[in-house]
Amino acid sequence: MSDTTSGAEGAEHVPEHGVGPWPGGEDAWPDDPRLDPDLLREGDRRNVVDRYRYWRHEAIVADLDERRHPFHVAIENWQHDLNIGSVVRTANAFAAREVHIVGRRRWNRRGAMVTDRYQHVRHHPTVEEFVAWAHGEGLAVIGIDNLPGSVPLETAELPRACVLVFGQESVGLTDAVRDAADATLAIAQYGSTRSINAGAAAAIAMHQWVRQHADIASGHS
C-alpha cells in the first residue's frame, strides 16, 4: 500500500518547551521585580524548571545562591576534555556550590546546554593552586578514580563540605591530585571497560552526595 499522506500532514509534531506569553497581556502581568518583561511578553522557552519561568537571569542566580549545596566539583582539563560541559550541567542540576576547572582555562561549553550561565565556574591554572584554595576553604579533597586502594563510593560516607575531583578522560586523576586527595573513591563497575567517562562518573558521585546529605523532598517540588 502506498503512503498518500502529504509531507506537511505526515510530519511529526515537535512539541514546544516552556511557556508562551503571560495570559491576558501586559495589564495582567504580576507585580514582581524578579520577572523579565521581555519573557512575559514573548514567552519563556529556556531550559529552566517551572519555578523560574519568566524570571530574570540574575534573579535565578541569586535564588540559586541561597540554596546551593556545600559540595564543589572539580575536573582536570589538560587536553580540552569534552566532558566538562556535561559535568557543569549536572552540577547545576544538583545545585553544587561551584565547578572548578583545573588546568587549561578554555573548555567546550556545548555540553553545558547554557547551564553555565547559572552555575559558578572557577579556574585554577595548576593542581597546587586548586588544592591550596580547597584547603583554605576547609573543603576535603575527594578524588574519584578506579585506582588500587580506592574505597568504594557506594559504601563511603562523603564529607558534607568537600570537593569531588575528576580526572581527564581515559587517563584519570593526575599524580598531583592523587597525592593531595584526602581520600580516593572508586565507582563499582562490572563490565569489560576500565572506566566510564568523566561526565557519567561525576553524575554518579554527585548523586551519592545528594543521597547522603540533601533534602530529598525539596528536590521533587
C-alpha positions in Angstrom: 0.0 0.0 0.0 1.4 3.4 -1.0 1.6 6.2 1.5 -0.7 9.0 0.4 0.0 11.3 3.4 1.4 14.6 2.3 4.7 15.8 3.7 3.1 18.6 5.8 0.4 16.3 7.2 2.8 13.4 7.8 5.5 15.5 9.5 5.9 14.5 13.2 4.8 17.2 15.5 7.6 18.5 17.7 6.2 19.9 21.0 7.4 23.3 22.1 9.1 23.5 25.5 8.4 26.2 28.1 5.5 28.6 28.2 4.1 31.3 25.9 3.4 34.9 26.7 1.7 35.7 30.0 -2.0 35.2 29.6 -4.1 38.4 29.5 -1.4 40.7 28.1 0.6 43.4 29.9 -2.4 44.6 32.0 -2.4 41.2 33.7 1.4 41.0 34.4 2.2 40.2 38.1 3.9 42.9 40.1 7.2 41.0 40.8 10.6 42.6 40.2 12.1 39.1 39.6 10.1 38.8 36.3 11.5 39.8 32.9 9.2 42.0 30.8 10.6 40.5 27.6 9.9 37.0 28.7 6.4 37.9 29.9 5.7 39.5 26.5 7.3 36.8 24.3 7.2 33.6 26.3 9.9 31.7 28.1 11.4 28.7 26.2 14.5 28.4 28.3 15.6 25.1 29.8 14.6 26.1 33.4 12.3 24.5 35.9 8.8 25.8 36.2 9.7 27.7 39.4 11.9 30.1 37.3 9.5 30.7 34.4 9.6 34.3 33.3 12.4 35.2 35.9 15.3 37.4 35.0 18.6 35.6 34.7 20.2 37.5 37.6 17.1 36.7 39.8 17.5 33.0 39.1 21.2 33.0 40.0 20.5 35.0 43.2 17.9 32.5 44.2 20.1 29.5 43.5 22.9 31.1 45.5 20.6 31.0 48.6 20.1 27.2 48.1 23.3 25.8 46.7 24.7 22.8 48.5 28.1 22.9 50.2 29.9 20.5 47.9 32.0 21.5 44.9 33.1 19.7 41.8 36.5 19.9 40.0 37.7 18.4 36.8 41.2 18.4 35.3 41.4 19.9 31.9 44.8 19.3 30.2 43.5 18.1 26.8 40.3 20.1 26.3 38.1 17.4 27.8 34.7 17.3 26.1 33.0 16.0 29.2 33.3 19.3 31.1 30.1 20.7 29.7 28.2 17.6 30.9 29.8 18.0 34.4 28.7 21.6 34.6 25.2 20.7 33.5 24.9 18.0 36.2 26.4 20.3 38.8 23.7 22.8 38.1 21.0 20.1 38.4 22.3 19.1 41.8 23.0 22.7 42.9 26.7 22.3 43.5 28.3 25.4 45.1 30.9 25.8 42.3 32.6 23.9 39.4 36.4 24.2 39.2 38.4 23.8 36.0 41.9 22.8 36.8 44.5 23.3 34.0 43.5 24.9 30.8 41.0 27.7 31.1 39.2 27.1 27.8 36.6 24.3 27.7 33.9 23.1 25.4 30.6 24.7 26.6 28.3 23.0 24.2 27.5 20.1 26.6 26.6 22.5 29.3 23.4 23.4 27.4 23.6 27.0 28.6 23.6 25.9 32.3 27.0 27.6 32.8 25.1 30.9 32.9 23.5 29.8 36.2 26.5 27.9 37.7 29.5 29.5 39.2 32.7 28.2 37.4 36.1 29.0 38.8 39.5 28.4 37.1 42.8 27.2 38.7 45.9 27.0 36.4 47.6 24.3 38.5 46.7 21.5 40.8 48.7 23.1 43.6 46.7 26.4 43.4 43.5 24.4 43.4 44.4 22.3 46.4 45.6 25.4 48.3 42.3 27.1 47.6 40.3 24.0 48.7 42.3 23.7 52.0 41.8 27.4 52.6 38.1 26.9 52.3 38.1 24.0 54.7 37.0 21.5 52.0 38.0 17.9 51.9 39.5 16.9 48.5 37.9 13.7 47.3 39.3 12.1 44.2 37.0 9.9 42.1 39.0 7.2 40.2 39.3 3.4 40.0 42.7 3.1 41.5 44.3 0.4 43.5 43.5 1.1 47.2 40.4 3.2 46.4 37.5 3.0 48.7 34.1 2.0 47.1 32.0 5.1 46.6 28.9 3.1 47.3 29.9 2.4 51.0 31.9 5.6 51.7 30.5 8.4 53.8 31.1 11.6 51.9 32.0 14.8 53.9 29.3 17.4 53.7 31.8 20.1 52.8 34.0 18.7 50.1 35.2 19.0 46.5 34.7 16.0 44.3 37.6 15.8 41.8 37.6 14.0 38.4 40.4 13.4 36.0 41.0 13.7 32.3 39.1 11.2 30.1 41.0 7.9 29.7 43.9 8.8 32.0 42.1 9.6 35.2 43.5 11.7 38.0 47.0 13.1 37.8 49.6 12.0 40.3 49.4 15.5 41.8 45.7 15.2 42.6 46.1 11.6 43.9 48.8 12.7 46.3 46.8 15.7 47.5 43.5 14.0 47.9 42.2 13.3 51.4 40.5 10.2 50.0 40.1 8.4 46.7 36.8 6.7 45.9 36.0 4.2 43.1 32.7 3.6 41.4 31.8 -0.1 41.2 31.9 -1.5 37.6 31.1 -4.9 36.4 31.8 -4.9 32.6 34.9 -5.0 30.5 35.8 -1.3 30.2 38.3 0.1 32.6 36.4 3.3 33.3 33.3 5.3 32.5 33.6 8.8 31.1 34.1 11.7 33.5 30.6 13.1 32.8 28.9 9.9 33.9 31.2 9.4 36.9 30.6 13.0 38.1 26.8 12.5 37.9 27.1 9.3 39.9 29.3 10.8 42.6 27.2 14.0 42.9 24.0 11.9 43.3 25.7 9.9 46.0 26.4 13.2 47.9 22.7 14.2 47.4 21.5 10.8 48.7 23.6 11.3 51.9 23.2 15.0 52.6 20.5 16.8 50.6 16.8 17.4 51.5 15.4 14.8 49.0 11.8 16.1 49.3 12.8 19.6 48.2 14.3 18.3 45.1 11.0 16.9 43.9 8.9 20.1 44.3 
